[in-house]
Amino acid sequence: MNDVFEPRVTIQKLNVFYEGRHVLKDVTANIPKNQITAIMGPSGCGKTTLLKSLNRLVDLADGVGFSGKVLVDGVNIFDNEIDITEIRKRMGLISQTPNPLPMSIYDNVAYGPRIHGTKDREELNQIVKQCLQDAGLWDEVKNRLGEPASKLSIGQQQRLCLARALAVKPEVLLCDEPTSALDPVSAEHIERQLTTLKKDYTIVFVTHILRQAKRLADYVIFLYLGEVIEQGKAETFFTKPKDPRTQAYIEGKSITGTEARKIEIDKAYG
């Protein structure tokens, strides 16, 4: 990735409070278009809060307050006139744990397009097929589309959730540790699909797995105690970090320097 890139999302002095607790503190960052951006940092540093701020899901929490701007293609999604439903359509979210709807495989993917007005069966068939192909699941389920999604394996369910997110044609995919509940083989499936999809989508994912970030990320945003400590191209971030706290994190040491410890790394990736 070039040093100069086109941002799809620009975050300006974003502050988020939960019941008076200052979770994100003047966060300013750019998210490159058609790249994979990893949000990293120790547990409790605000990674998921930042991710959910990008499609206004933070609004759903009790006692939340926020200030600042999140610009998507130059439009501030925190403006009062913004259609939040439309923002969430443009910014699809994939959670840590697969959450298929209690319906068939087919209906899981068709659900979003139907909600947004698509009724033609042939069009729905094409959407379902294309999205399942994009999620790397079509060949495994094409002869069982009428079966309950609950019959799929956990890894297949997560790919189904990816297909469901793609079905409403988002511009950005927000992934909150999407492989944390999966076995290594299923996780590899998800990683491979995300790498393929970045040509058509801007992808932002939260991970605490350093090796996963090194494999996937083009760009990294590093959070600590709610603040952006460092951000930049992944290659530079991992090989020539500017901040000693970044260096400590990468080396698996305490960021405070008071004791050496291992940062959370999934042993399956060891």
Backbone bond lengths (Angstrom), bond angles and torsions (degrees), N, CA, C in turn:
res aa  C-N    CA-C-N  psi(-1)  N-CA   C-N-CA  omega(-1)  CA-C   N-CA-C  phi
1 M - - - 1.450 - - 1.516 109.23 -
2 N 1.311 116.96 137.57 1.440 121.15 179.87 1.523 110.36 -70.59
3 D 1.348 115.51 158.09 1.457 119.80 177.84 1.522 110.77 -62.75
4 V 1.346 116.70 -34.32 1.455 121.51 177.46 1.528 107.73 -97.17
5 F 1.335 116.93 123.01 1.453 119.83 -178.36 1.521 109.45 -135.78
6 E 1.321 114.42 161.51 1.462 120.79 177.44 1.521 109.45 -89.17
7 P 1.332 117.91 116.11 1.470 118.64 179.05 1.524 111.38 -76.92
8 R 1.312 116.61 135.86 1.462 121.33 171.11 1.526 109.39 -88.12
9 V 1.343 116.17 -35.98 1.466 122.01 179.73 1.525 108.41 -127.89
10 T 1.327 116.18 132.58 1.461 121.94 176.31 1.528 108.61 -122.66
11 I 1.318 116.35 124.03 1.468 122.64 -178.91 1.521 107.77 -106.19
12 Q 1.330 115.90 126.89 1.461 120.59 -175.79 1.527 110.84 -126.18
13 K 1.335 114.81 112.34 1.473 122.04 175.04 1.526 112.20 46.24
14 L 1.312 116.36 50.81 1.462 121.72 -179.41 1.529 110.08 -80.62
15 N 1.314 115.35 126.03 1.463 122.42 174.53 1.519 108.45 -121.92
16 V 1.323 116.21 134.66 1.464 121.09 176.86 1.519 108.41 -129.08
17 F 1.336 115.70 133.89 1.458 122.43 179.56 1.523 109.30 -121.81
18 Y 1.315 116.85 135.91 1.462 122.03 171.79 1.518 107.84 -115.02
19 E 1.338 116.43 110.85 1.457 121.90 178.82 1.529 111.01 48.54
20 G 1.320 114.90 44.89 1.453 121.02 177.01 1.512 115.31 88.52
21 R 1.337 117.80 -12.20 1.468 120.42 179.87 1.523 108.94 -85.51
22 H 1.321 116.30 128.12 1.461 122.27 -176.15 1.532 108.80 -82.95
23 V 1.345 117.50 100.95 1.457 122.32 -173.03 1.518 111.92 -88.47
24 L 1.322 117.46 -47.28 1.468 122.27 175.76 1.521 108.55 -116.00
25 K 1.339 115.57 134.33 1.455 120.89 -170.71 1.530 110.61 -123.52
26 D 1.316 115.76 103.69 1.471 122.14 176.46 1.534 111.94 49.03
27 V 1.314 115.94 46.39 1.464 120.29 -179.33 1.529 109.71 -71.36
28 T 1.306 115.52 123.61 1.462 122.51 176.42 1.526 107.79 -128.94
29 A 1.320 116.27 124.30 1.472 120.11 -176.55 1.518 109.71 -161.42
30 N 1.323 115.73 159.94 1.460 122.97 173.55 1.516 109.58 -117.33
31 I 1.312 116.52 142.58 1.460 122.14 176.93 1.526 107.81 -116.97
32 P 1.342 117.39 115.18 1.466 120.86 -174.18 1.528 113.00 -68.26
33 K 1.317 114.98 145.60 1.456 121.97 177.28 1.525 110.35 -71.40
34 N 1.343 115.60 138.78 1.464 122.66 176.67 1.522 113.04 53.94
35 Q 1.322 115.15 40.33 1.456 122.44 173.41 1.529 107.94 -134.12
36 I 1.318 115.70 168.67 1.460 120.85 174.15 1.519 107.98 -103.84
37 T 1.320 115.93 118.60 1.462 122.10 178.65 1.519 109.12 -107.09
38 A 1.320 116.53 126.12 1.460 121.84 177.07 1.525 109.31 -98.26
39 I 1.329 116.06 131.58 1.462 121.65 170.50 1.515 106.61 -100.75
40 M 1.328 116.98 119.66 1.459 121.75 -173.76 1.522 110.80 -126.82
41 G 1.337 115.04 163.02 1.451 121.33 176.87 1.511 110.45 151.16
42 P 1.339 118.15 165.45 1.463 121.75 -179.51 1.524 111.86 -61.98
43 S 1.314 116.63 162.96 1.464 121.37 177.68 1.525 110.05 -57.20
44 G 1.334 115.27 138.58 1.451 120.31 176.90 1.511 115.40 81.36
45 C 1.337 116.98 10.78 1.469 119.05 -176.52 1.526 112.77 -88.19
46 G 1.336 117.79 -6.56 1.462 120.92 177.60 1.513 115.33 107.39
47 K 1.334 117.31 13.89 1.477 120.42 -176.11 1.525 111.61 -60.54
48 T 1.326 116.68 -52.71 1.467 120.11 -177.28 1.520 111.03 -67.53
49 T 1.321 117.02 -36.88 1.463 120.01 176.54 1.516 110.85 -59.90
50 L 1.330 117.03 -42.76 1.457 120.19 177.96 1.523 110.47 -63.29
51 L 1.326 116.40 -44.35 1.466 119.94 -179.46 1.525 110.81 -59.87
52 K 1.336 116.24 -46.63 1.461 120.43 -176.82 1.529 112.56 -73.60
53 S 1.324 116.13 -15.94 1.461 118.54 173.39 1.517 111.45 -70.60
54 L 1.323 116.16 -23.72 1.463 120.08 -174.90 1.523 113.09 -74.23
55 N 1.352 117.11 -14.69 1.471 118.14 173.04 1.532 111.83 -131.01
56 R 1.326 115.12 21.98 1.470 122.80 173.92 1.521 113.24 66.57
57 L 1.316 119.16 20.00 1.460 119.57 174.23 1.522 111.51 -70.85
58 V 1.324 118.05 -16.86 1.466 119.84 175.16 1.523 110.77 -61.74
59 D 1.324 116.23 -23.31 1.464 119.99 -179.83 1.528 112.41 -61.24
60 L 1.322 116.65 -24.65 1.462 120.60 -173.48 1.521 112.99 -78.46
61 A 1.333 117.80 -13.83 1.464 120.94 -179.39 1.534 110.38 -80.81
62 D 1.339 116.07 144.35 1.465 120.50 177.64 1.529 109.78 -71.11
63 G 1.316 115.90 141.49 1.456 120.75 173.90 1.506 114.80 69.83
64 V 1.332 117.97 25.00 1.456 120.41 -178.66 1.526 110.45 -92.08
65 G 1.319 114.67 143.42 1.450 121.10 173.58 1.514 109.08 -139.41
66 F 1.322 116.45 153.07 1.462 118.06 -178.32 1.517 110.35 -152.60
67 S 1.329 114.20 158.70 1.461 121.60 173.53 1.516 107.57 -145.86
68 G 1.324 115.86 165.49 1.454 120.29 -177.73 1.512 111.33 102.75
69 K 1.319 115.90 -169.44 1.460 121.23 -176.04 1.524 111.31 -132.68
70 V 1.318 115.25 146.62 1.461 122.87 165.92 1.521 105.83 -126.64
71 L 1.316 115.65 110.43 1.461 121.35 -176.63 1.527 109.81 -98.87
72 V 1.318 116.40 122.10 1.460 122.55 174.39 1.521 106.92 -111.22
73 D 1.314 115.41 113.17 1.463 120.59 -173.47 1.526 110.87 52.51
74 G 1.331 115.88 38.55 1.455 121.70 175.19 1.508 116.03 86.45
75 V 1.341 118.42 -4.22 1.467 122.23 -178.39 1.526 109.37 -104.62
76 N 1.333 117.27 128.52 1.455 122.11 -179.09 1.524 110.66 -77.35
77 I 1.332 116.49 115.27 1.464 119.68 -175.87 1.528 112.16 -73.95
78 F 1.333 117.93 -7.91 1.455 120.74 177.40 1.533 112.43 -95.62
79 D 1.316 117.34 4.76 1.458 120.06 173.39 1.524 110.14 -63.28
80 N 1.322 116.39 144.77 1.467 120.85 -177.21 1.525 112.60 -63.60
81 E 1.340 116.69 -27.13 1.472 119.69 -175.79 1.526 112.67 -84.36
82 I 1.316 117.18 -5.56 1.457 120.67 -175.10 1.523 111.62 -67.73
83 D 1.332 116.34 139.13 1.464 122.77 173.37 1.534 107.37 -82.73
84 I 1.328 116.47 104.70 1.469 120.41 -174.89 1.524 110.96 -64.30
85 T 1.324 117.86 -35.27 1.465 120.84 177.99 1.522 110.57 -60.01
86 E 1.316 116.26 -42.20 1.462 120.69 179.29 1.533 110.54 -66.45
87 I 1.325 116.94 -39.05 1.470 120.33 177.60 1.522 110.32 -61.49
88 R 1.317 117.37 -43.24 1.471 120.08 -178.74 1.524 111.39 -70.96
89 K 1.313 117.05 -25.11 1.465 120.12 173.65 1.523 110.03 -70.04
90 R 1.318 116.59 -40.61 1.467 120.80 -179.36 1.522 112.43 -74.15
91 M 1.329 117.30 -24.02 1.463 122.02 -175.16 1.532 108.44 -120.38
92 G 1.334 116.99 83.29 1.456 121.21 -176.11 1.517 112.15 -72.20
93 L 1.334 116.63 144.73 1.463 121.80 -177.85 1.519 111.48 -119.54
94 I 1.336 115.47 133.33 1.459 122.15 173.12 1.522 107.17 -116.25
95 S 1.332 116.62 122.35 1.463 121.62 -173.55 1.525 112.09 -84.98
96 Q 1.339 115.26 172.03 1.465 121.31 177.66 1.519 111.55 -59.38
97 T 1.320 115.36 -48.28 1.464 121.19 -176.11 1.519 109.29 -103.28
98 P 1.337 118.38 131.33 1.469 120.23 178.41 1.521 111.52 -55.37
99 N 1.311 116.59 136.84 1.464 120.68 -178.39 1.529 110.78 -133.86
100 P 1.343 117.27 61.23 1.468 118.67 178.06 1.515 111.48 -62.21
101 L 1.326 115.65 149.02 1.451 120.40 177.88 1.525 109.59 -73.22
102 P 1.338 117.89 152.42 1.467 121.17 -178.19 1.526 111.50 -75.85
103 M 1.307 115.85 66.40 1.457 122.64 -178.62 1.517 108.27 -155.07
104 S 1.303 118.00 -173.89 1.462 121.31 -175.74 1.526 111.73 -70.17
105 I 1.327 114.56 165.89 1.466 120.57 175.95 1.526 109.38 -57.72
106 Y 1.334 116.12 -47.87 1.468 121.43 179.95 1.527 110.88 -57.83
107 D 1.333 116.39 -49.59 1.464 120.03 -174.35 1.526 112.03 -68.52
108 N 1.329 118.05 -27.49 1.459 120.12 175.04 1.521 111.06 -59.22
109 V 1.333 116.18 -44.09 1.461 119.78 -177.90 1.529 111.05 -77.15
110 A 1.327 116.09 -36.98 1.463 120.28 -177.46 1.527 112.99 -77.11
111 Y 1.318 117.08 -13.93 1.469 121.18 -173.78 1.529 112.54 -56.22
112 G 1.338 116.54 -52.26 1.458 120.36 -177.64 1.512 113.20 -61.52
113 P 1.340 118.50 -51.73 1.469 119.19 177.84 1.528 113.00 -56.80
114 R 1.335 116.57 -38.13 1.467 118.58 178.16 1.526 110.81 -63.62
115 I 1.334 116.97 -43.66 1.462 120.98 179.47 1.528 110.45 -58.92
116 H 1.343 115.47 -35.07 1.464 120.03 -177.27 1.526 112.53 -92.66
117 G 1.354 117.05 13.37 1.455 119.45 167.51 1.514 117.58 107.94
118 T 1.323 118.79 -1.68 1.468 120.12 179.81 1.531 109.27 -80.56
119 K 1.324 116.41 119.83 1.469 120.78 -177.23 1.529 112.56 -117.73
120 D 1.316 117.03 -23.79 1.463 121.14 -175.76 1.529 110.55 -64.74
121 R 1.337 116.13 125.96 1.465 120.69 -174.66 1.525 112.08 -64.50
122 E 1.315 116.72 -41.62 1.463 119.15 -179.49 1.523 111.26 -64.17
123 E 1.321 116.04 -40.25 1.464 119.82 178.27 1.531 110.40 -64.79
124 L 1.335 116.24 -42.12 1.461 120.03 177.60 1.528 111.38 -63.20
125 N 1.328 115.96 -41.22 1.471 119.63 178.09 1.525 111.24 -58.20
126 Q 1.326 115.92 -42.86 1.453 120.73 -179.24 1.522 111.34 -67.12
127 I 1.340 115.98 -41.13 1.467 120.22 178.47 1.520 110.29 -62.09
128 V 1.321 116.68 -46.60 1.473 120.96 -178.61 1.523 110.49 -61.05
129 K 1.318 116.40 -47.23 1.469 119.98 -179.64 1.523 111.49 -61.97
130 Q 1.326 116.46 -47.57 1.467 120.04 -176.76 1.525 111.42 -63.88
131 C 1.317 116.81 -42.65 1.467 119.93 -177.70 1.530 111.54 -70.14
132 L 1.316 116.68 -37.11 1.468 119.21 175.83 1.523 110.72 -67.43
133 Q 1.317 116.85 -34.75 1.472 119.58 174.78 1.514 110.66 -66.26
134 D 1.324 117.04 -44.17 1.462 121.18 -179.76 1.529 111.55 -63.57
135 A 1.327 116.03 -29.37 1.467 120.59 179.13 1.533 111.80 -88.22
136 G 1.336 116.74 0.34 1.459 120.36 178.77 1.520 113.99 71.11
137 L 1.342 116.61 29.91 1.463 120.30 -174.46 1.529 113.28 -120.44
138 W 1.314 118.00 -14.76 1.462 121.50 -171.29 1.522 112.98 -54.68
139 D 1.312 118.19 -50.58 1.468 121.20 -175.82 1.523 112.11 -61.80
140 E 1.306 117.69 -25.75 1.466 121.29 -178.07 1.519 112.82 -84.81
141 V 1.344 117.85 -20.99 1.472 119.38 -173.27 1.525 113.86 -126.68
142 K 1.321 118.85 0.46 1.474 120.16 -171.60 1.523 113.06 -61.80
143 N 1.320 117.97 -22.71 1.465 121.05 179.25 1.524 112.97 -99.59
144 R 1.325 116.62 10.08 1.474 119.48 -177.72 1.525 111.08 -142.52
145 L 1.311 115.98 33.04 1.464 120.39 -175.25 1.527 112.56 -62.71
146 G 1.338 117.12 -24.92 1.456 119.98 -179.15 1.506 114.08 -84.81
147 E 1.325 117.70 -4.36 1.470 120.80 -179.89 1.523 110.89 -77.42
148 P 1.343 117.03 154.01 1.472 119.73 177.32 1.521 111.06 -60.88
149 A 1.307 116.30 139.68 1.470 120.75 178.43 1.512 111.55 -62.09
150 S 1.321 116.41 -24.81 1.467 120.95 -178.55 1.530 112.30 -65.56
151 K 1.338 117.21 -15.82 1.466 120.06 179.39 1.536 112.32 -81.18
152 L 1.319 117.02 -10.64 1.456 120.02 178.61 1.524 110.88 -74.80
153 S 1.311 116.11 156.55 1.461 120.17 173.67 1.527 108.78 -67.76
154 I 1.333 116.39 166.16 1.459 120.40 -179.72 1.526 110.80 -59.30
155 G 1.337 116.19 -43.38 1.454 119.42 179.25 1.516 112.33 -63.61
156 Q 1.338 116.88 -40.11 1.460 120.46 177.52 1.529 110.82 -67.00
157 Q 1.321 116.41 -38.11 1.463 120.04 178.08 1.523 111.15 -61.06
158 Q 1.328 116.76 -39.09 1.462 118.53 179.74 1.528 111.11 -67.69
159 R 1.336 116.80 -37.72 1.462 119.25 175.85 1.528 110.95 -68.19
160 L 1.332 116.78 -33.09 1.465 119.86 174.48 1.526 110.36 -63.64
161 C 1.323 116.49 -40.65 1.469 119.77 177.28 1.521 110.80 -64.06
162 L 1.323 116.52 -34.40 1.465 120.34 174.84 1.524 109.68 -64.50
163 A 1.322 117.21 -45.62 1.470 120.98 178.04 1.520 110.85 -60.88
164 R 1.326 116.87 -41.19 1.471 121.06 179.31 1.526 110.70 -62.61
165 A 1.337 116.07 -39.86 1.462 119.50 178.13 1.521 111.28 -65.70
166 L 1.330 117.05 -39.07 1.459 120.90 -178.95 1.527 112.29 -69.72
167 A 1.334 117.13 -24.61 1.467 121.01 -172.35 1.519 113.41 -64.76
168 V 1.326 118.04 -23.44 1.462 120.22 179.97 1.533 111.16 -96.06
169 K 1.330 115.90 12.33 1.467 123.10 174.87 1.531 112.83 56.04
170 P 1.331 116.33 59.78 1.470 118.78 177.30 1.524 110.61 -72.32
171 E 1.308 115.96 164.61 1.457 121.09 174.35 1.522 110.92 -97.27
172 V 1.342 115.30 -28.24 1.464 121.87 -177.68 1.519 108.36 -129.83
173 L 1.344 116.23 137.52 1.465 121.97 174.48 1.519 108.57 -106.69
174 L 1.315 116.71 121.88 1.455 122.98 178.19 1.526 108.00 -104.38
175 C 1.318 117.14 119.42 1.465 121.90 -173.79 1.522 109.76 -120.06
176 D 1.332 116.45 114.21 1.461 121.64 -177.55 1.522 109.75 -96.74
177 E 1.326 116.46 91.98 1.473 122.53 -177.42 1.536 109.94 46.63
178 P 1.330 118.17 58.21 1.463 121.53 -170.23 1.522 114.93 -67.33
179 T 1.327 118.31 -12.46 1.468 120.21 -179.50 1.523 112.85 -110.90
180 S 1.325 118.19 4.39 1.470 120.14 -171.65 1.521 112.97 -66.45
181 A 1.350 117.05 -25.31 1.468 120.10 -178.83 1.529 112.36 -98.18
182 L 1.346 116.65 6.23 1.460 120.36 -171.31 1.517 112.47 -107.68
183 D 1.338 115.76 156.00 1.453 121.11 171.59 1.530 108.82 -73.32
184 P 1.344 117.96 163.80 1.473 120.32 -174.99 1.527 114.35 -57.23
185 V 1.340 118.13 -37.32 1.463 120.38 -179.34 1.523 110.52 -67.16
186 S 1.331 116.83 -44.99 1.463 120.56 178.83 1.527 110.92 -65.68
187 A 1.328 115.68 -38.17 1.466 119.83 178.17 1.521 110.48 -62.52
188 E 1.325 116.73 -39.05 1.460 120.53 178.84 1.525 110.97 -62.87
189 H 1.344 116.54 -37.88 1.470 120.78 176.54 1.530 110.29 -57.74
190 I 1.336 116.29 -48.86 1.462 121.09 -178.26 1.528 110.33 -63.07
191 E 1.325 116.50 -45.38 1.465 120.26 179.99 1.529 110.92 -59.34
192 R 1.325 116.28 -43.40 1.462 120.39 -178.76 1.532 110.69 -63.12
193 Q 1.331 116.33 -41.00 1.462 119.26 -179.23 1.522 111.09 -68.25
194 L 1.323 117.93 -39.48 1.458 120.22 179.23 1.528 110.52 -63.16
195 T 1.323 116.54 -40.87 1.464 120.33 179.08 1.522 110.53 -62.37
196 T 1.332 116.18 -38.86 1.464 120.41 178.86 1.527 111.63 -69.96
197 L 1.329 116.19 -38.67 1.461 121.01 -173.07 1.527 113.91 -74.52
198 K 1.321 117.68 -17.49 1.471 117.92 -174.48 1.533 112.75 -65.89
199 K 1.314 117.34 -16.52 1.469 118.16 176.69 1.526 111.13 -67.15
200 D 1.335 116.48 -23.94 1.465 121.34 -178.12 1.530 113.32 -112.33
201 Y 1.339 116.93 -15.06 1.460 120.30 -174.84 1.529 110.49 -134.19
202 T 1.318 114.80 153.82 1.461 121.19 166.45 1.519 106.77 -89.75
203 I 1.329 117.39 127.91 1.461 121.50 -173.32 1.526 109.68 -119.69
204 V 1.331 115.73 130.52 1.458 121.98 176.06 1.521 107.10 -123.23
205 F 1.326 117.34 125.19 1.455 117.78 179.40 1.512 111.69 -134.35
206 V 1.336 113.83 141.37 1.456 122.31 174.77 1.517 107.83 -91.00
207 T 1.329 116.38 131.84 1.462 119.89 175.94 1.514 109.26 -148.87
208 H 1.337 116.01 149.86 1.460 120.68 171.62 1.532 109.76 -111.20
209 I 1.328 115.93 7.08 1.461 121.21 -176.87 1.520 109.18 -98.88
210 L 1.315 116.60 108.06 1.461 120.67 -174.96 1.521 111.76 -59.95
211 R 1.310 117.24 -43.45 1.460 119.55 -177.21 1.520 111.55 -66.44
212 Q 1.307 116.61 -34.10 1.465 119.54 176.84 1.525 110.33 -65.57
213 A 1.313 116.72 -44.00 1.456 120.45 178.59 1.527 110.98 -61.86
214 K 1.327 116.73 -39.55 1.464 119.95 178.89 1.524 110.91 -64.89
215 R 1.332 116.97 -34.65 1.467 120.32 179.69 1.523 112.24 -71.66
216 L 1.328 116.30 -39.64 1.461 120.05 -166.89 1.519 114.84 -103.52
217 A 1.317 117.49 -36.57 1.463 120.02 -165.12 1.523 112.91 -75.57
218 D 1.324 114.30 139.12 1.456 122.09 167.50 1.530 109.97 -95.87
219 Y 1.336 114.86 -27.50 1.457 121.75 -174.79 1.524 107.27 -142.73
220 V 1.332 117.11 148.02 1.466 120.93 -177.07 1.523 109.77 -132.34
221 I 1.335 115.41 136.45 1.465 122.68 169.81 1.523 106.71 -115.55
222 F 1.328 116.85 120.32 1.468 121.86 -175.95 1.525 109.49 -107.06
223 L 1.344 115.95 119.39 1.458 122.72 -179.48 1.520 110.82 -105.57
224 Y 1.325 115.40 145.28 1.471 121.15 172.05 1.524 107.60 -147.84
225 L 1.331 115.45 122.04 1.466 122.32 -179.48 1.528 111.69 52.84
226 G 1.332 114.85 40.70 1.457 120.44 174.72 1.504 116.00 82.70
227 E 1.333 118.10 2.46 1.457 121.19 -178.50 1.527 110.32 -116.85
228 V 1.323 116.49 148.70 1.458 120.84 172.80 1.527 107.73 -78.78
229 I 1.325 115.74 114.83 1.463 121.27 179.81 1.524 110.44 -87.14
230 E 1.325 115.21 -38.36 1.461 119.06 -177.42 1.522 108.51 -160.19
231 Q 1.314 115.90 148.71 1.458 121.18 174.01 1.515 108.71 -149.97
232 G 1.320 115.56 152.22 1.453 119.04 178.92 1.510 111.81 161.20
233 K 1.327 115.79 -174.84 1.452 121.29 178.66 1.518 110.10 -57.05
234 A 1.328 116.04 140.35 1.460 120.84 -175.87 1.526 112.02 -58.78
235 E 1.311 116.47 -41.67 1.462 119.83 -177.98 1.525 111.04 -58.59
236 T 1.324 116.71 -44.60 1.462 120.79 178.93 1.515 111.29 -70.52
237 F 1.327 116.47 -40.91 1.463 121.24 -178.89 1.524 110.99 -56.96
238 F 1.317 117.04 -45.39 1.460 120.07 -174.89 1.527 114.17 -83.76
239 T 1.307 117.85 -21.45 1.471 120.00 -176.64 1.521 113.51 -107.62
240 K 1.343 116.99 -28.65 1.459 119.29 -177.77 1.530 110.42 -139.84
241 P 1.337 117.55 59.78 1.461 119.15 -179.96 1.528 110.85 -63.71
242 K 1.327 115.58 146.61 1.457 120.78 -176.31 1.527 112.73 -90.75
243 D 1.323 116.46 -30.19 1.461 120.52 -174.13 1.531 110.05 -101.76
244 P 1.328 119.09 136.22 1.474 120.83 -179.76 1.524 113.00 -61.38
245 R 1.323 117.04 -26.62 1.470 119.33 177.46 1.533 110.50 -69.79
246 T 1.319 116.52 -36.13 1.457 120.45 174.20 1.516 110.34 -63.23
247 Q 1.312 116.31 -45.91 1.461 121.12 179.67 1.519 110.91 -59.42
248 A 1.324 116.87 -43.17 1.465 120.84 179.76 1.520 110.91 -62.78
249 Y 1.308 116.18 -41.87 1.465 120.22 -179.92 1.523 110.83 -62.70
250 I 1.321 115.96 -45.85 1.459 120.59 -178.77 1.528 110.90 -63.37
251 E 1.319 116.44 -34.19 1.469 120.86 -178.79 1.516 112.48 -84.59
252 G 1.344 117.45 -2.44 1.452 120.17 178.60 1.508 113.58 76.94
253 K 1.328 116.66 28.15 1.458 121.34 -179.73 1.522 109.90 -109.72
254 S 1.331 114.74 162.96 1.450 119.84 176.08 1.515 109.69 -61.43
255 I 1.316 116.37 131.07 1.451 120.55 -179.58 1.531 110.46 -67.82
256 T 1.334 116.75 -30.20 1.458 119.76 179.21 1.523 111.52 -75.94
257 G 1.329 116.31 -16.76 1.458 119.66 179.11 1.516 113.76 81.27
258 T 1.346 118.01 4.06 1.458 119.67 -177.35 1.515 112.89 -80.92
259 E 1.337 116.39 -23.21 1.457 119.11 178.07 1.519 109.01 -159.85
260 A 1.307 114.79 149.56 1.462 119.21 176.13 1.517 108.53 -84.02
261 R 1.322 116.54 136.91 1.456 120.06 177.28 1.513 108.49 -155.15
262 K 1.266 115.35 163.62 1.461 120.52 177.02 1.514 109.15 -84.83
263 I 1.321 116.20 132.85 1.456 121.16 171.07 1.526 107.92 -75.55
264 E 1.337 117.03 152.81 1.455 120.79 -176.34 1.527 110.07 -57.69
265 I 1.343 116.39 114.48 1.459 121.34 175.36 1.512 107.65 -130.82
266 D 1.294 117.75 125.55 1.447 122.19 179.34 1.524 110.35 -65.47
267 K 1.328 117.26 121.48 1.467 120.47 -175.23 1.532 112.05 -62.13
268 A 1.313 115.22 -23.81 1.463 117.23 179.59 1.509 112.24 -63.62
269 Y 1.332 116.01 -20.48 1.453 119.77 -179.73 1.517 112.26 -98.79
270 G 1.330 117.21 -0.62 1.467 121.79 -173.25 1.492 114.33 -59.12
